[in-house]
Structures are given as C-alpha cells and as structure tokens.
Amino acid sequence: EMGHLSPDVRARAAHLVAGVASTGFMGLKVLLRSGIITKLAAMLCDPIADVRDAVISALRNCGIRGGDPVWTQMVKADVMTTLLAALFQQPLIRGALPAPPAINSAWQAHHDPVEEATQLLDLLWSIAESSQDAVKRFNSSGLALLHSLIHLAATASASGGPVAAAAAAAATTNATLKAHTPEQASVSASVAQIALAVSAAQSLHVFTEDNTQVCAAISGTPALLGALQRVVADEASPLMLAVLSVGILMNLGGEAQAPEEAACYARVLASALDAPHAAAALALLPQIEAQAEQAERVAAASAESVDGAAAGAVAGGAAQAEADVAGMNRKERRQAAKGIVAGSAVAGKQAGGVKAVAHGDFNEAFLHTEGRAAVATQVLDDWKDRVMVTQVALQIMTNMLSSQREEDDEDADEWDDAQDEADDSSDWVEEGPVTHTSSELAGFMASTGLLEAVALHCHVPFELSHSQLAHTRSGPSEICPAMAELQVTSLDCLCNWMAAAPPGSQEVLMKIRQGVLAAGASASSRLPSPLQAYECAVDEALSSALMVYLQQSVALAASAPASTTAVMLSLPSECQEALARWARGGDTDTIRSTALSALGLLGKTLRDVESNLAIASLLLQSAQAASSVLVAADALNAVFDSYSEDDLNDSVMRQLNMVGCLVAIEAPFSSAAKQWLQEAKSRARTDAQVKMQANR
C-alpha cells in the first residue's frame, strides 16, 4: 500500500506503521525486518502533504522506540537525501534561504506550515545526534539551511513575517473547528511559533557540537552570529529558546563570544536553574488530582462509545509499552522519554518522561510545551515545561564540562596505540568542551552562583519521596520520573564540575558538599512506584557523585587546613551505608565498581582501626564474590590503594588474613582477567568504554 497510486492509501499505510511502532519493540522488529525504513525514506518527499505527515510520524516513532540502531539504519537508507530535499521545499524554511533551489511544482502546500516545519526539524536533529554520517551529510549538502534555522530561532516572538502569519492562519482555522475564542487562537499561534523556534534552536545545538565546519560557517557570518547573540541578550526571549541559544554560542567557541556576554549567559542559566520544582510539585498536587479525576470521567464516558475489541487492542498496546519501558536500560529509557508520536492522526507533541545527560539528546515533547499549558490550562504540563528548561540548562553545562581525560596507561600502551589509530580515522567526539576549557567553565559557574543552584537540584525532599506522592494518581507516573531524571542530570553536572574544578577550590567544594551528601543520604528514600525503572540511573549518579566528591576532597586535602580536611572527608552514616550496600549488591557492575572505588578512598584517608576493619573486609568480600572481572579488579585496586602502606599491617591486615585471601584470589582472577582482555582486544580499538575498562 505504501506504493499505491492513491495518496489516501499511502497515508493510511504510513499511519499504520506509526501506530505499530509506538506499541512495542516486537511490532517494530517485524517492521524493520520487512525493510520498512527504506520504504518510508523514499516517501518523505511525497508531493501530498498528508502522506508526508504520516511518513514523518512513522519514522520518528521507529527511531524513538528503536533508538540509535534505527536512527543509524535510516541514514544507511539515505533518509538524509529526502529529508534535506523536503526541508528545502518547505515554504517557511525555503523563504529564509539566501539562494533557494527550484520549486517542485507538484509539492502540495500543507494546511499548517508551522507544524510541518517543526516536525521536519524534529526528525532532522533526532537523526543527526545519533549518527555522525548524518552530520557529515548535513555539512556537505545542508549548510545553506543554517540561514533558515537561525532565522526561525531568532524570530520566535516576532509579530510580523511569514511564520507569524502562517501560525495565525492555522490557529484561526483550528479555532473555527474547535469553537475557540480569538484570544485562544492567538495564544495557540504564539505557542506554535515558539515550538518552531525551539526545534530550529535544538537542530542548531546538535549540529554545532564538535562540528568545526558548521561553527565556522556561523561564526564567520556576522548576521547569523548577531542573531543568536540577540536571542540571549533579549530578556523577553522564551526561556527554553534562550537556554538553547546559550548552548549554541558555547559550542561555537570563544572566538564567537564577547566578554560582555558572560552576564547574559549567567542570567539565562540562573533563570533556568532558579525553580524549586519539588516544592512546586507538592503545591500543584491538589490541582493535578482534580485534573486526573476529570480525565478519568472523560475517559469513562468515551469508553462507552468505543468498540470493545478496539479498546482492548489499545489497552494491550499501552500495557506492552509500559512493560517495555520497565525492562529498558538507562539509555533506552532516555530514548523512549522523547515521547511517541500519535500513529492514528497527524502527530501533536506528547508528554513523556525527561531525559538525563547525553550528548544534547533533549526531549522534544517537553521542548515544545512552553506556552502550551496556557491553552489547555494543564498545570502538570506547565510544571513539566519548567522542569525541562532546567534539565536542558543542566545538560548543556554538563556536556561543556566534560573533557577527554587521559587515563593512567603505564601498563596498557598497546591499548592506547590501538585506540589512537582508531581515533585518527574519526573526527567525532561525543562530548567535549568547545567554548572554554573545563576549568574555565567550572570557575565561571562557581563565581556566578550557578554551581550552588545546581547542587540544590541534587536531592529529592523526603516529603516528595513518600508521604504525599504515594497516594496520588499522577504523582508516581508523572512527577516521579521527571524528578528522578532531574536529580540524575544535576548529579552528573556536579560530578563533571568537581572533576574539572581548578586548584584551590576547597571553599567552593565545601559550599556544594551539603548538596552531594544530602543526595547520598537520601539513597534509601525512594520515590514511589513506578520509579523502579529509574533506580539504576539514580544509584549510578549518586554513587558517582560520592566517589568524585571523595576523590576531589583527597586531592585538595594536602593544601587545605586540617580542620577543613576533616570536615570534607566526613561522610554521614547514611552515605557510608549506601556505599556498603551498593558494593555488596548494586544493580549494575558500574554501581558496584564505583562504590568500591569510593570505599577505597575512605580506607586511604580514614586510618582508624574500626573503620578499616569494616572497609577492608567489604573490599575483600567483594573481590572474592564478584561475578564480573571488572568489579573484582576495582575491589583489588581499592585494596592496593588503601593498604599498600604499613601502618595497618598488624591491626587490620593480619586480623583479616589479607595476604592469604589475596593469594587465594590471584590465580582465578589472573586467568579471568587474561581471558577478558583477549576477548575485549578487538572491541577496545573502536569502543572507548572498553578501552578504559581494559586500562583499569
């Protein structure tokens, strides 16, 4: 049917694909085996607008549900060719091009050009952030679109021009169909205009990450650079748009930034972080509950008119989707959190979860909620909107603080040489500082108060964790995932700051100490169900934060007063218990390894007998019982780091029969390590994570 002469049949077929892809992984697997991506890619330039809408929905659902492998498959199916061609034909995008290509006379105008352009750009950046080949293709064939993207991003609030006119016309038509007032139509037009600007800004943010060709094209064109700078400087700019524009300018590098812009950056980021989301969620609970009750009544009334079999199929699909999400790993949950496009009709933005740190992969469902709550008077959507603004700001700072740090490779030169060869063949770096060195950005965050604002988001208040949310309809399903992902992102940002902090940062570290330790102490205080799907991500972030905090505290101890050092290295009992629990039975190897490394740091600094008997015993038990050679290696590394000195030989090591235990471990560990290294050798050439593990 996808090749049928009738456009109605083609559109129906694409909508069916979108619907199947949205219901679960099994349906998607069947579609992928049938070569559906190649067929959809060819239809992206269909002259009929309804067909293009359905194809975009289908491609986005396939990518969201399938993750990076499916986005990569789209690139291999040459979707970038048809997608770029569709963008060059789209009237609003085409109108801002300096030299637009010839018009396709068969191209049917869309009834809502603003929505069409938004959907196309959402598909563009989703593919590009998952595939370096897509970025290269944009560099070779799509650079002219930079003019359109920046124009759209810079005119979010413009009252004149083709975008505003198109948004107003579409809103007026919808108002007639839905019996909305002129005021509601005006708000809808403004929301659509902002959504398009945000999609354009997100596309720019993705394409400027570690992309010297795009960065040079923007920085070398004063009109383009000035338009972005004006978005940041204008206090009336929508906050999400301003935050993304700050990220774009940071990506462009220091040459594109004037010193006086620092105050604008600080203002925008501070505004994004200055939101007590947990307190706001508690205050909104009564309204959210009333909304949920109303939704239940509406759903019950609608269900009476729905065919039983169809209702069962919908419920089954939803149950399958929930089961799929519960079984996802951390990265897959982030992909699913982007939101699934409706398969049975032209898609609107759907609210979903939020995404933690990863290479600018922001949740477009939330990117487009800014202003939408004013139309539907949905307080929960408004709250999610503010959460997502904070989330995006945190992600930008986290990624900019990341840097490619050298590992200790004295005994693993062969792995470095192999990886160097692989690195020479690729110009793709997933995350890295472009604007400043990490330490410069860390200093900027400390001097402007941004760092302390980040620390405030690192733990979830007990009241939000238990007493009220557990007995609400929307709390566990709507508020908890958003707060969990926000907590993870904040902790990741704090970890990267601590790792990049310049020398002499003891005072600043003391300022954020309370946020880190409060987060660690709350590890046993869980948000109510269904947060179980996010527990691994939260534990991973909490254990990493405690470990990096201890690392930096130990490093700074030599130059700090003894009283300060004692405070810095003092962990609450709840944090110590959390580390011990993770070391014994963390849900993943990463959690166990991180906790063991943190305990090793404690053992290295706390030289009293009682503490070290407990720590050394736990490290030895972990090394003996570990089913993973990587976890065993980290446990043994911690033993060596903590007890290579002689001061605890009699009081700790002899009591635990340390030497005897290590002798017993040596042979099986050496054998397992050699086998693992042999199996990992080929993967270490292309996988930086495996290389790092091999070096450890």
N, C-alpha and C positions, 0 to 999 in steps of 0.2 A: 504493500500500500504506500510505502514511502516514495515510490517512483511513479505513483498513479498520476494520470493527467488532471484529475480533479484536485484543486487546491484544498477543498474541504476534506477530502480523504487523506491527503498528505498531512494536513494539520492534525487530524484525528489520530493518525498513526504516531506522530511525534508526541502528542499529549499522552497517549497510552504508554509510550516509553518513559516519559517523565514520571507518570504515576507508578509504574512498576519499579523504577529505580529508587523512588522515595520510600518504598515499603520495606526494604531489607536487602541484605547482602546476597541472599540466594537468588532473588529475582535479577539483581544486577549481574551476577555471574553468568546467568543464562543469556542475558542480553549481550554481554561482552563476547561470549563465545560465538555469537551469531554475526559478529563484525559490525555491531550497531554504530560504533563510534565513526567508522569510515563513512557510513551512510549519512549520519547526521552532519558530519563535517561538510559533505558535498551539498547539503540542503541549506547551509547557513546563509547563502546568497540567493535563496529563493526569491523571485520577484514579488511574491504575495506576502503582505505584512503578517497575516495571521499564521502562516506557515513558519516564518522566521521567529515569531514569538514562541511558538511551540518547540521549535528546534533549540532555541536558547535555553528554555526551561529544561528540556531533556538533557542537554549537555551539562548544565550546571548541576542537576540532580545526580547524574552519573559521576561527576567529579567529586561532589561533596560526599556522596556515600562511599565512593571507591578510593578517595584520597590520592596521594601523589602518583601511584602507578597508573591510574586512569587519566589524570591530567597529562602525564607523560605520553600515554597512548594517544591522546588527542593530538599532541604535537607531531607524533610519528604519522598520524593520519592526515597531516597537513592542514589542520584546522586553522592555523595561523594565517594561511593564504586567504581562505574565505572570510575569516573574521576581520582581517585588515581591510579586505575589499568591501565588506559590509560597513565598516566604520567610515571608510572614505565616501560611501554613498549616503550615509545618514545625514539628513539635512542640517541639523544643528551643529554637528561636528564638521561637516563639509564647509559650512558657511564661514568658519574661522580659519580655514586653511589659506596660506598665502598664495598657493597655486593649485586649486582643486583639479582633480582629474575629470575626464569627460563624464557626463551624467548618463546613467543607464536608463534609457527611455522606458524600459519595461518595469522599472522599480516602482512598486506601489507605495504611495505615501501611507505612513502609519497614522492611526487616529489619535495617538498620543506620542508625539515625537520625543518628548522629555523622558517618558518611561522607556521607550525603545532605546534611546541613547544610554540611559542608566543601566539597563540590562546588558547591553553590549559591553560597556566598560567593566561591569562586574565580572563578566566572563573573561575579559582580557586580563585583568590583574590576577584573577584566580589561577589562570593557566601560567602566567608569567612567573609568579612567585614559586611555582613548583618545578619549573623547567628552565635551565639555562639556555637550552636551544630556542625556547620561545623568546627569551630576552634577546638573543643574538638575531633572531628573525626580525624582531621589532627594530633593532639597531640598523639592520640592512634595508628594511622596507617601510618602516613606520615612523621614522624620526619626524617627518612633517607633522604628525599628529600632536607633537609637543605643543605647537601653537594652539591647537584646539583645546587640549587638555588644560593648559594654563588659563586660556580664556574662560573656559567653563568654571574652573575653580575660583577664578577671580571675580566672577560676576554673580555670586550666589544670591546677593541681596539687591541686584540691580533691578530697577523698576521698569526699565525700557529694554529694547533689544529683542531679538528673535526668541531667546529662551523664555523670557518672561511672558511674551505674547503667546507662545505655544503652551506654556503651563497654564495660563489663564483660560485659553480656549478649551483645553481638555477639562479643566476644573469646572467650567461653565456647563459643558456637555454632561459631565457626571452629576452636577448639581441638579440639572433638569431631570435626569433619570432617577435620582435618589431623593428628590424633593428637598435638597439642601437650600439654606438661605444664601444670599450673596456673600454674607460675611464668612460662612463656612467654605464657600467656593474660593474666596480669596486666600483663606488660610491653607486650603489644600494646594493651591497653586504655589504658594510660598514654600510649603513642605517639599513639593516635587522639585522645585528649583534648587533647594538646598541639597536634596538627595543626589541630584545630578552633579552638583559641585563637589560633594564628598566623594562620589565614585571617581570623578576625574582626579581629585587630590590623592586618593588611595592608589590609583594607577600610577601617578607620578612618583609617589613614595616607593612603590615597588620597583619601578624602572630606574630610579636614581640610586638604589642601593648597590654600592660597589660596581657601578657602571660608568666608567670614565667617559665613554662616548656620549651618553645622554647628559651627564653632568657638565661636560664641556660645551655641549650644544646650548644648554640653558644658561650657564654662567657667561658664555661668550655672546649672548644676545641680551643687551641691556633691557629691552622692552619686556622680555619674558621674566628675567630676574626681578625687575622692578615690580611686576605684577604680583609675584609671590611675596615679596617683602611688604607690599601694601596690605595684603591679606593679614599678615601677622601684626602689622602696626595698627590696623584699624580695630579699635575696641568693639565695634559693632559687628565684627565678623562672627558667624556662628562658631561656637567654641570647638566643636569637632573639626571643623574646617581649619581653624587657626592652629590647632594642635598638629594636624597632619602637615600643614604648611611649615611649621617649625621643623618637623622631621625631614621634610624635603630639603629645606635650606641647610640643615645639619649634614645631610647626605652630600650636598654639593661641595662642601669643604670650606676651609677658612677663607679662600680667595673670594667666595661669593658673599661673605658676611662683613658688614661694617661693625666696628666696636660698639657703636651706639645701639645696635640691635640687641645686645645682650639683655637690656632691660625689658624689651618686648618679649624675648624668649622666656625670661623669668616670670613675667606677668601671665603669659598664656599657660605655661606649665603649672604655675601655682594655682591658677583658677581651676585647672583640670583636677588637681590633687585636693583642692580645698572643698571636700564634700564628705560629711560624716554619713557614709552610706548605711552603716549598720543602724545608727540611730534613726535615720530616715525610714528604713525598712520597718522598724518597730512602730514608728508613728503612723505608718501607712497601713499597718495590718488590718485595722477595722474597715477601712475603705476597700482594701483588697478582698477581704472576706465578703463584703457586701457585693462586690463585683462578681466573685466566684459563685455566690448564691444566685445572682441574676443570670449568669451564664448557664448554670445548671437548669434553671427554669426554662430558658430559651431552648437549650438542647433537648430537654424533655418534650417540649411542645413540638419541636422539629422532628423528633424521633417518631412521633405518632404518624407522621405523613411519609416516612421513609420506608421503602420496601424492606422487609426483614432480612432477606438474603443479602441485599446491598449493604445494609447496616452491619451485618455480621462480617462481611468482607472488609469493610472499613475498620471495624474494631480489631479484626485479626491483623490487618496491616499495621495498625498502631501498636498492638501488643508485640508484634515481631520487631518493630523499630525500637521499642523500649528494651526488649531483650537484647537486641544487637548492641545498643549503647551500653548496657550494663556489662557486656563482655568485651568492650573495646579496651585497647591500651590507651595510654595517655595521649599519644599523638593522634590516634583515630578519633578520640573524643573531641579533640580540638577541631578536626576536620568536620565532624558531624555538627559541631556547635555553630557552624556558619549558618545553619538553617536550610531546610529543604523547600524548594520551590513547588508551589502547588502544581500538580500534574494535570488536573482536570480543567484548568482555565488559565488564562494568561496570568503569570505569577505576580503577586504583590510580595512585599517583604514579610517574612515570617519571623516571629520572635523565637529565639532558641537560647542556648546557653552562651557563655562567653568563653573566649579563648585565652589561654595563658601565653607566655612568651614564646615566640618562634618567628623569626625572620619576617616580621611585618605582616603575618597572616591574620589580618583583623576580621572580625565578624561583620560581614556586610549587612546582616539582618539588623544589627544594632547600629551600625554606622548610619543607617537611614531612618532611625526612629526620631531623630532630633526634630521636634515640632509636631510629630505625628500624634502625640498624646493630646495635643490641644484640639485636634479634630474629633477624636473618639472619646475624649475625656477619660482616658485609661491611665489611672495613676501608676499602675505597675509598669506600663511601657515607659512612662516618664522617668521613673526610678531607674529602669534598666538603661535608659539613654544616658543618664548621668554616670552610671557605673561604667558604661562603655567608654565614655570620654576619659575617665580616669585610667581605665585599662589601656587605652591607646597611648596615652602620655607615658605610662609606666613602660610599655613595650618599647617605645622609641628610646627612652633613656637607657633601658636595659641593653638593647642591641648596640647602642652607641658606646656603652661602657665595656662591651665585650671586645676582646682583642685576641689575636692568635699568639698565645704564650708558649715559650719554649719549654719542653719537658726536660726532665733530668735524664739524659740519654747516654750516660757514660758507658753503660754496658749494652747498649742497643743501637750501635751505629748502623748496623745493617738495615734495621727497620727505618731509620731516618733516611738513609740513602735511597731505599726503595720508594719511600714516600716523596722524597724530593723529586725523583724522576716523574712520579705521578703528578705532583703539584705543578711541574714545569709545563705540563700539557694542558693545564686548565687555568682559566682566569676567573673562575667562580669561587668566591669566598662567601659562605653562607651569612656570617655575621662578622662585623668588624667596624672599628671606629673610622669614620671618614672625615668628620668635621674637625675634631680635636684628637689629641692623644687621650687615652682613657684617664690619665691622671689629671689632665686639664679639665675635662668634663667633671671628674669627681670633685675637684676643687670648686668649680662653678656651682655644683649642687650644694656643697657644704656652705659656701659663702652667701647663697641666696635663700637658704632655709628650705630648699626643695627636699633635701635629704631627710630632714626631720618629718616633713609631710609624708614622704614615702613610708617611713617607719610606722606612722600611725595606722596604716592600712595592713600591717603585717599580722595582726591577730584579730580574731572574731570575738566580740564580747560574749561572756557566758550567757547573758540573757537572750541573745540572739541564737545561741547554740542549742538551748534546751527549753527553757520554761514556756515560752510563748509559741515558738515556731512549730513545735512538735504536734500541736493540736489544731493547726490551721490547714485549710485546703491548699492554698497557694504557696505557703512558706517553704515546705520541703521541696516542692517541684520547681518553683520559680526563683525564690530568693536564695536558697542554699547553694545551688550550683554557681550562681553569679558571684556570691561572696567567697566561695571556695577558690574559684579561678582568680578572683581579685587578690586574694591572700597569696596564692602561688606566685602571681606576677610580681607582687610587692616584695616578696622574699627573694625572688630571683634578682630583682633590681638591687636590693640591698646587698646580696652576695657579690654581684658584679662591682658595686661601689667599693665594698671592703677590699676586694681583690685588686682594685685599681687605685686605692687611696694613696696619696703621696706620703712621703716620710713626715713624721711629726704630727700624725693625725690622732694622737691619743685623746685629745679633748673632744674631737668630733665623734670618735668611736664611743666614747662614754655617753654622748648625747643620744645615740641610737641604741645603746646597749639595752635599755628597758624594752624597746620595741622587739628586739630579737629574742630576748629572754622571755618576755610575755608570750610571744608566739610559741616558743618551745615548751613553756609550761602549760600551754593550752592544748598540747598534743593529745591529751587524754579526754578533752572536752570536745566531743564530736557534734557537728551539726546533724540534725535528724535526717532520717531516710528521705530521699534516695541518695545521700551523699556518698554511700559506699562506692559508687562508681568513680568518685574523685579521691578516695582515701590515699591511694598510692601517690598521686600527684602531690597532695598536701604533705604527706610524710616525707616524700623526696625533697620537697622545698624546705621543710622545717629542719630535717637532718643536715642538709647542705648549709643552711644559714648558721646553725650552731657550729658546724665544723669550720666554716670560713671565719666566723667570729673568733673562735679559739685560735686559729692559725694567725690571724692578724694580731690578736692580743699577745700571743707568744712572741711574734716578731717585734712588736712595739715595746715589750716588757724591758728590754735591755736599756732603752733610753728614757723610760718613764720612772717616776718616783716609786718607791717600794709600796707605798700606800695605794697608789693608783693601780699598780700591777695586781695587788691582792684583790682589789675590787673587780678588775677586768676579768680575772681568771676564776672568779667565784660564780658557780652556777647554782641556781635554785635546785632543791631536791627533785622537783618535778621534771626539770630538764635532764638531770642525771638519770632518773628512772626511765625517761623516754628514750635516751640513748641506749641504755641497757636493754630495753625491750626491743628496739629496732635491731640491735646487734644480735640478739638471740633469734628473733623471728620476724624480721622485716619482710614485707610482702614481695620485695624485689631484691636482686643482688646489689643494685645501686644503693638502696636504702641501707642494707646490711653493711656494705663496704664503707659508706660514708660515716655511719655510726661508729664503726670500728676505728676509723681514722681519727674521729673526734675523741674517742676514749683513749687512743694512744697519745694524743696531745695532752689530755688531762693527766695521764700517767707520767708524762715527761715533766710536767710542771708541779703537780701535787706529789711531793716526795714523802708524805707521811705513810706509815706502815698500813694503817687501816684502809685508806683509800686504795693503795696499790695492791693490797691483797685481793680486794674486790675486782679492780680493773684487770690485773694480770690474770686472775682466774677466768674472767669472762673472755679475755683475748685468747687464752689457750683453748678454752672450750670451743670457741668459735672456729679456731683453726682446725681442731680435731674433728668437729662435726660438720664442717662446711661441705655441701654437695657441689659447690662451684669452686674451681681452682682460683678464680679471681677473688672471691671472698676470702679464701684461705690465704692467698697472697697478701691481701690487705691486713688480715689479722696478724700474720707473721711480720709484716713491715712495721706494724704498730708495736709489736713485742720488741723488735730490734731498736726502734726509735726511743722507746721508753726505758729499756733496761740494759742498754749497752754500757752504761756506767756501772761502777762497782758499789755504789753506796747502799744498794738494797739487796746485795747478794745473800747475806745471811738472813735478814728479816723477812724477805719476800720470796726470792727465787728458790732458796733451799726448801722453804716450807711447802712450796707448790711443786717441788721436783721439776723445776723449769727445764733443766738440761735433759732429764730423762724423757720428758714429754716431747721436746724438740727432736731428740734422736729418733723417737718412735714415728714422728711425723715426717721426717726428712725423706725417707725412701719413697713412700707413696706420693708425697707432694711433688718431688722431683720428677717422678715418672709422669704424673698427670700434667705437670707444667710443660714438660717437653712435648707431650702429645698435643696439648692445646696450642703451643707455639707452632708446631708443624702444621696443624690444621688451619691456623689463622694466618699463615705466612702470605698466602696469595691475597687474602682479603685485606691485610694490613697495607697493601700497596695502594688501594683505592679507597679505603674506609678509614677516616681519621680517628674515629672512635676505637676501632680495633687496634690501630697503631698505638694509641695512647694506652690501651689495656696491655698490649704486648710489652711496651716500655715499662709499665709498672711491674 
